[in-house]
Structure formats: structure tokens, C-alpha cells
Amino acid sequence: MGALLAAAAAYAAGPLTNFNVVLLQPSSVLEARVTDVDAMADYVKAVEAASREAVVASGARQSVGGFIVVAVKPGLKSNVWLDFDTLTDLEMQKQIVARVRAIKPFEATQGPVVFALKVATWDGRQSRRSAPLPPEWKNATQGQPPVEIGDLVERVWQD
């Protein structure tokens, strides 16, 4: 019986699956704005860990796929937007945003660095979309000509 429970636990869904990191800017922009690639990699790992902890802390067991979108600006400032495929638990949203914002970001130069974690909670399905479009971004671009992602982030950023 103990072996059966251990086997079942090994296959139980975790709170957060990170399918990949989606870089939302051209490599030339990232190379100019990211001065320490290792620091950025450590930050991405910390964002993933904080998001996992947030899902657990929320108490929600909702299975959903989508994106956790993060921007880092010069001056060690960061912001986060969520773009899930379906409506998500409000407490889970609050926990993810608060915990990711609490992480000290890497140093960006010459403008914002924008990326997303493509994730699912509690064994949810991976989003079929290749890139995020958080509601705040969608609202800011309706009826507008296309804009560079860094400029869009500056437009919707709220401290």
C-alpha cells in the first residue's frame, strides 16, 4: 500500500509547470539591455519559484494554462501581468503578482526587458498561443498602430 501511495504521489500534478520562457523582444534589443545574462537567468528561476509558491499559498486548485508576463526596467524596477486562457482564481492572481513583484530584479539598461513564462497550474493544459497579450496590453493597443513591446510596457506600466 505504501509503495502504491508513493507511486501515485509521484504522478500527482504539481502546482505549476513552466513549459518555457518566451522572450518578447528581438535578440539585438535583449543584448543591449541585459548586462548580466546569468543574473537574468537567476531572476527567471526566482520568478518561477515564487509563482509556484504563490499558487500553493492561494489555496486554489484550478487547472489553467497561460502566461506570467514580466518586465524589468532600469533602476531595478519590475512589473508583472497575467494572461491565462480562462478566468483564474482572484487570490491566485493576487498571490502571483505580489510574490513576483517582491523579487529583486536584475539590472536592465536602455529600456525595459520583457519576457513571459508559459505555464500551467495543477496539471492544466499548455496554452496553444505562442505569445501573451494581457488584457491591459490589449486595451492599450485597440485601435492603435502596432507598437514595439518595450514602448507598450512603458505605456501600461503602473508603479
NUGUSE-297303 format. One record per residue: y, x, z of N, C-alpha, C, O in turn. Coordinates in steps of 0.2 Angstrom, whole numbers, padded with zeros to 4 digits, always signed. Example, Ala and Ser with C-alpha at 12.3 -4.5 7.8 and 13.67 -1.06 7.14 Angstrom:
<recs>
-0028+0066+0039-0022+0062+0039-0016+0066+0039-0017+0071+0042-0011+0064+0035-0005+0068+0036+0000+0064+0039+0006+0067+0040
</recs>
This chain:
<recs>
-0006+0004+0000+0000+0000+0000+0006+0004+0000+0011+0003-0004+0006+0010+0004+0012+0014+0004+0013+0017-0002+0019+0018-0004+0008+0019-0006+0009+0023-0012+0012+0018-0017+0016+0019-0022+0010+0011-0017+0012+0006-0021+0019+0005-0020+0023+0004-0025+0022+0004-0014+0029+0004-0012+0033+0010-0015+0038+0009-0017+0030+0016-0014+0034+0022-0016+0035+0021-0024+0040+0023-0026+0029+0019-0027+0030+0019-0035+0035+0014-0037+0038+0015-0042+0035+0008-0033+0039+0003-0035+0047+0005-0034+0051+0004-0038+0048+0009-0028+0054+0011-0027+0057+0016-0032+0063+0017-0033+0052+0020-0035+0054+0025-0040+0057+0022-0046+0060+0025-0050+0054+0015-0047+0057+0012-0053+0062+0007-0052+0064+0004-0057+0064+0006-0046+0069+0001-0044+0076+0004-0048+0077+0010-0048+0080-0001-0049+0086+0000-0053+0091+0003-0048+0092+0001-0042+0095+0008-0050+0100+0012-0046+0106+0008-0047+0107+0004-0051+0111+0009-0042+0117+0006-0043+0122+0007-0049+0125+0003-0051+0121+0013-0052+0125+0015-0058+0121+0020-0062+0119+0025-0060+0121+0018-0069+0118+0023-0074+0124+0025-0078+0128+0021-0081+0125+0031-0079+0130+0034-0083+0127+0036-0090+0123+0041-0090+0128+0032-0095+0125+0034-0101+0128+0040-0105+0124+0044-0108+0134+0040-0105+0138+0046-0107+0145+0046-0106+0148+0041-0103+0149+0052-0107+0156+0052-0106+0159+0051-0113+0157+0055-0118+0164+0047-0114+0167+0046-0120+0174+0049-0120+0178+0047-0116+0175+0054-0124+0181+0057-0125+0185+0053-0130+0183+0052-0135+0191+0051-0127+0195+0046-0131+0201+0049-0135+0205+0046-0138+0201+0056-0135+0206+0059-0139+0203+0065-0143+0198+0067-0142+0206+0067-0149+0204+0072-0153+0203+0079-0149+0207+0080-0144+0198+0083-0151+0197+0089-0148+0203+0094-0147+0204+0097-0142+0207+0093-0153+0213+0098-0153+0218+0096-0147+0221+0100-0144+0219+0089-0145+0223+0087-0140+0220+0089-0133+0223+0091-0129+0213+0088-0133+0210+0090-0126+0211+0097-0125+0212+0099-0119+0210+0101-0130+0210+0108-0129+0217+0110-0127+0218+0115-0123+0222+0107-0129+0229+0109-0127+0231+0106-0120+0235+0109-0116+0227+0101-0118+0229+0098-0112+0225+0099-0106+0226+0098-0100+0218+0102-0107+0214+0103-0102+0214+0111-0101+0211+0114-0106+0216+0113-0096+0217+0121-0095+0211+0124-0092+0209+0130-0093+0207+0119-0088+0200+0122-0085+0195+0117-0086+0194+0112-0083+0191+0118-0091+0185+0114-0093+0180+0113-0087+0178+0107-0086+0179+0118-0083+0175+0117-0078+0177+0112-0072+0174+0108-0069+0184+0113-0071+0187+0108-0067+0187+0101-0069+0186+0096-0065+0188+0100-0076+0187+0093-0078+0180+0091-0078+0179+0085-0076+0175+0095-0079+0168+0093-0078+0166+0091-0071+0163+0086-0070+0169+0095-0066+0168+0093-0059+0171+0087-0057+0168+0083-0054+0177+0085-0060+0180+0079-0059+0176+0073-0062+0176+0068-0059+0174+0074-0068+0170+0069-0071+0164+0067-0067+0162+0061-0065+0160+0072-0064+0155+0071-0059+0157+0068-0053+0153+0063-0051+0163+0069-0050+0165+0066-0044+0167+0059-0046+0166+0055-0041+0169+0057-0052+0171+0050-0054+0164+0046-0054+0164+0041-0052+0159+0049-0057+0153+0046-0057+0150+0045-0050+0148+0039-0049+0150+0050-0046+0148+0049-0039+0152+0044-0035+0149+0039-0032+0158+0044-0036+0162+0039-0032+0161+0032-0035+0161+0027-0031+0160+0031-0041+0159+0025-0044+0152+0022-0042+0151+0016-0040+0147+0026-0041+0140+0024-0039+0141+0022-0031+0139+0017-0030+0145+0026-0027+0146+0024-0020+0150+0017-0020+0148+0013-0015+0154+0016-0024+0158+0010-0024+0154+0004-0026+0155-0001-0023+0150+0005-0031+0145-0001-0032+0141-0003-0026+0140-0009-0025+0138+0002-0023+0134+0001-0017+0139-0002-0011+0137-0007-0008+0145+0000-0010+0149-0002-0005+0151-0009-0006+0153-0013-0001+0152-0011-0012+0154-0018-0014+0149-0023-0012+0151-0029-0011+0143-0022-0011+0138-0026-0009+0136-0031-0015+0131-0035-0014+0139-0030-0021+0137-0034-0027+0131-0031-0030+0130-0025-0030+0126-0035-0032+0120-0033-0036+0120-0035-0043+0115-0037-0046+0126-0036-0046+0127-0038-0053+0125-0033-0058+0127-0027-0057+0121-0035-0063+0119-0030-0068+0124-0031-0074+0124-0037-0077+0128-0026-0076+0133-0027-0081+0134-0020-0084+0134-0015-0081+0135-0020-0091+0137-0013-0094+0144-0013-0096+0148-0019-0096+0147-0007-0097+0154-0007-0099+0156+0000-0098+0153+0005-0098+0163+0001-0097+0166+0007-0096+0171+0008-0090+0174+0003-0088+0171+0014-0087+0176+0016-0082+0180+0021-0086+0178+0026-0087+0187+0019-0087+0191+0022-0091+0196+0026-0086+0199+0023-0082+0197+0033-0087+0201+0037-0083+0206+0041-0087+0204+0043-0092+0212+0041-0084+0217+0045-0087+0220+0050-0082+0221+0048-0076+0221+0056-0084+0224+0061-0079+0230+0064-0082+0230+0066-0088+0236+0063-0079+0242+0066-0081+0244+0072-0077+0242+0074-0072+0249+0076-0080+0251+0082-0077+0254+0080-0070+0257+0074-0069+0254+0084-0065+0256+0083-0059+0250+0080-0054+0252+0077-0049+0244+0081-0056+0238+0079-0053+0238+0071-0051+0237+0069-0046+0240+0067-0057+0240+0060-0056+0235+0057-0060+0233+0060-0066+0231+0052-0058+0226+0049-0061+0227+0041-0061+0230+0039-0056+0223+0038-0065+0223+0031-0065+0216+0029-0068+0213+0033-0072+0214+0023-0067+0208+0020-0069+0209+0013-0071+0212+0009-0068+0205+0011-0077+0205+0004-0079+0197+0003-0080+0193+0007-0082+0195-0003-0080+0188-0006-0080+0188-0010-0087+0192-0014-0088+0182-0009-0090+0181-0013-0096+0174-0015-0097+0170-0011-0100+0172-0020-0093+0165-0022-0093+0164-0027-0098+0168-0031-0100+0157-0028-0100+0156-0033-0106+0156-0040-0103+0157-0045-0107+0155-0041-0097+0156-0048-0094+0160-0048-0088+0162-0042-0085+0162-0053-0085+0166-0053-0079+0162-0050-0074+0156-0051-0073+0166-0046-0070+0162-0042-0064+0165-0044-0057+0170-0047-0057+0161-0043-0052+0162-0045-0046+0169-0042-0044+0170-0036-0045+0174-0045-0041+0180-0043-0039+0180-0037-0034+0184-0032-0035+0176-0038-0029+0175-0032-0024+0172-0026-0027+0175-0021-0025+0168-0027-0032+0165-0021-0035+0171-0017-0039+0172-0011-0039+0175-0021-0043+0181-0019-0047+0185-0015-0042+0187-0009-0043+0187-0018-0036+0192-0015-0031+0189-0009-0029+0193-0004-0028+0183-0009-0027+0180-0003-0024+0180+0003-0029+0181+0009-0028+0178+0002-0036+0178+0007-0041+0185+0010-0042+0185+0016-0041+0189+0006-0043+0196+0008-0044+0199+0012-0038+0202+0017-0039+0198+0010-0032+0201+0013-0026+0197+0020-0025+0201+0025-0024+0191+0020-0026+0187+0026-0025+0188+0032-0030+0189+0037-0029+0189+0029-0036+0190+0034-0042+0198+0037-0041+0199+0043-0042+0202+0032-0039+0209+0034-0039+0210+0039-0033+0215+0043-0033+0206+0039-0028+0206+0043-0022+0204+0051-0023+0205+0055-0019+0201+0052-0029+0198+0059-0031+0204+0063-0033+0208+0060-0038+0205+0069-0031+0210+0073-0033+0208+0075-0041+0202+0078-0041+0212+0074-0046+0210+0076-0052+0211+0083-0054+0214+0087-0050+0209+0085-0060+0210+0092-0062+0217+0092-0065+0221+0087-0066+0220+0098-0066+0227+0099-0069+0227+0098-0076+0224+0101-0080+0231+0093-0079+0232+0092-0086+0239+0094-0087+0243+0094-0083+0240+0097-0094+0246+0099-0096+0248+0095-0102+0244+0093-0106+0254+0095-0104+0257+0092-0110+0255+0085-0112+0256+0083-0117+0253+0081-0107+0252+0074-0108+0245+0072-0105+0241+0076-0102+0244+0066-0105+0238+0063-0102+0231+0065-0106+0231+0066-0112+0226+0066-0102+0219+0067-0104+0215+0060-0103+0215+0058-0097+0212+0057-0108+0209+0051-0107+0202+0051-0109+0200+0053-0114+0198+0048-0104+0190+0048-0106+0187+0042-0102+0191+0039-0098+0181+0040-0104+0178+0035-0101+0171+0037-0099+0168+0041-0103+0168+0034-0094+0161+0034-0093+0158+0027-0095+0160+0022-0093+0153+0028-0099+0149+0022-0102+0144+0021-0097+0139+0025-0097+0144+0015-0093+0140+0014-0088+0137+0007-0088+0138+0003-0092+0132+0007-0083+0129+0000-0082+0127+0000-0074+0126+0005-0071+0128-0006-0071+0127-0007-0064+0120-0010-0063+0118-0015-0067+0116-0008-0058+0110-0011-0057+0105-0013-0063+0103-0019-0063+0104-0008-0067+0099-0009-0072+0102-0013-0078+0098-0016-0081+0109-0014-0078+0112-0018-0083+0111-0014-0090+0109-0009-0090+0112-0018-0095+0111-0015-0102+0117-0011-0104+0123-0013-0102+0116-0006-0108+0121-0002-0111+0126-0006-0115+0123-0010-0119+0132-0005-0115+0137-0009-0119+0135-0007-0127+0134-0001-0128+0136-0011-0131+0135-0010-0138+0141-0007-0141+0141-0004-0146+0147-0007-0138+0153-0005-0140+0153+0003-0139+0150+0006-0135+0156+0007-0144+0156+0014-0143+0162+0016-0139+0162+0022-0137+0167+0012-0139+0173+0014-0135+0176+0008-0131+0175+0002-0133+0180+0010-0126+0183+0004-0122+0189+0002-0125+0193+0005-0128+0191-0004-0123+0198-0007-0124+0199-0012-0118+0198-0018-0118+0201-0009-0112+0203-0013-0106+0208-0018-0107+0212-0017-0112+0207-0024-0104+0212-0029-0105+0219-0027-0105+0223-0030-0109+0221-0023-0100+0228-0020-0100+0230-0017-0107+0236-0018-0109+0226-0013-0109+0227-0010-0116+0228-0015-0122+0232-0014-0126+0223-0019-0122+0223-0024-0127+0229-0028-0127+0232-0030-0132+0232-0030-0121+0238-0034-0120+0244-0030-0123+0248-0033-0126+0244-0024-0121+0249-0020-0123+0250-0018-0131+0255-0016-0133+0244-0019-0134+0244-0017-0141+0244-0023-0146+0244-0022-0152+0243-0029-0143+0243-0035-0148+0250-0036-0152+0255-0035-0149+0249-0036-0158+0255-0037-0162+0259-0031-0164+0264-0031-0166+0256-0025-0161+0259-0019-0162+0255-0014-0167+0249-0015-0168+0259-0010-0170+0255-0005-0174+0251+0000-0170+0252+0000-0164+0246+0003-0173+0241+0007-0169+0245+0013-0166+0250+0015-0168+0243+0015-0160+0247+0020-0156+0242+0025-0153+0236+0023-0152+0244+0031-0153+0240+0036-0150+0238+0035-0143+0242+0032-0139+0231+0036-0141+0229+0034-0134+0233+0037-0129+0234+0033-0124+0235+0043-0129+0240+0045-0124+0246+0041-0123+0248+0040-0117+0249+0039-0129+0255+0035-0128+0254+0028-0126+0258+0026-0122+0248+0026-0127+0246+0019-0125+0245+0020-0117+0247+0015-0113+0242+0025-0115+0241+0026-0107+0248+0026-0104+0249+0023-0099+0252+0030-0107+0259+0030-0104+0262+0023-0104+0266+0022-0099+0261+0019-0109+0264+0013-0109+0262+0008-0104+0265+0004-0101+0255+0008-0102+0252+0004-0097+0251+0006-0090+0249+0003-0086+0253+0013-0089+0252+0016-0083+0256+0013-0078+0262+0012-0079+0253+0011-0072+0257+0009-0066+0255+0013-0060+0249+0013-0058+0260+0016-0057+0258+0020-0051+0257+0016-0045+0255+0019-0040
</recs>
